[in-house]
Amino acid sequence: EEANWYAGLMKDEIAKIDNFYNQVLNKLTLNVNKLNDKERAEWNHIDDVELANHSHEDDCWMAVKGVVYDFTYLVNYHPNKHSFTKFCGTDATSAWDNFQHAEI
């Protein structure tokens, strides 16, 4: 009985995390899709050293599929803050894809 309760609790938590990521995915996709090729070409290029300088929960940048995002505003809303912040300052593409977001 306790195992069933715990399984139900975990299922609810996983659903919350998945919902959170889907909201982020939708927002990112809408914003990126609004850019035309000229606007994308004018973006500054950020190297790994610059990206690594933003590796804290109060300054959290991540690269996803070659685009760097400032996710600082999401840190305190993430259901698993520790797992989220370990990707600050890195290329988080593999983590993003592993969480069922390969369509971005």
N, C-alpha and C positions, 0 to 999 in steps of 0.2 A: 504493500500500500504506500509506504514512504517512497519507494522507488518510482511508483507511478506519479506521485505528487511532484517529485523532483524532475522527472521527465517532462511533465506538463509545464513546470516552471521554466525549464531550459528551452522548451519549444516556444514559449511566449517571449523569452529574452532574444532568441534567435530571430523571431519575427520582427521584434523591435529594431534589431541591428540591420536586418535586411531592408526594412522600411526606411531607415535612416539613410542607408547607402543609395537606395533608389531615389530618394529625394535629392541627394547630392548629385547623383548621375544625371537626373533630369535637368537640374539647374545648370550643370556644367555643359551638358550637350546643347541646351538651348543657347547659352552664351557663346560657345565656340561656333555653333552653326550660323550665328548671326554675322560672323566675321567673313569678309570676302578675302580673296587671295592677296590683294594689295595690303590690307590691314594686317594680315598674318605676317607678311614679309617685313613690315615695319616694326614688328615686335623686337625688343632687345633679346639678344641671345644670352642665356645665363649658363655659365659653366659650372662644373661640379663643385669647384671651390666656393663660388658664390652661393650655390644651393646649400652646401654644408653649413654656411654661416647662419642659416635660418632653421636650426634644428632643435628648437625649444618649444614648449607648449605655448609660450607667449609670443612666439615668432616662428610659425610653422609653415614652411613651404614644402611642397612635394611635386615631383615631376610625375606625370601620368601620360604615357604614350607621347613623350617628347614635348609636352606642354607643362610649364611650371605654374602651379596654383598656390595662392596664399590661403591655406586652410586654417589660419589662426582663429578665425571666427567660429569654426566648428568644434574646436578642441573640447570646450566645456559642455557641448551638447552630445558628444559621442557617448553611446552606452558603454563602451569599453575604452576609456580614455588612454589607458596604458598601452594597449595594442595599437591604437591610432597614432599616438605620439612617437612610438619607436620608429615610424617612417618619416618623421619630420626631418627635412634636410637631405632626403634621399630620392632616388628614383623608385617610386612606389608602384610602378606598372604591374609587376608580377603579383604583388599583393592585391591590387585592384582587380586584375584578371581572375585571380584565384577566388575572389569573392563574387563570382558570377557577373562580372561587368565587362566581359570581353566585347560587348557590342559597342562600346564607346569609341 
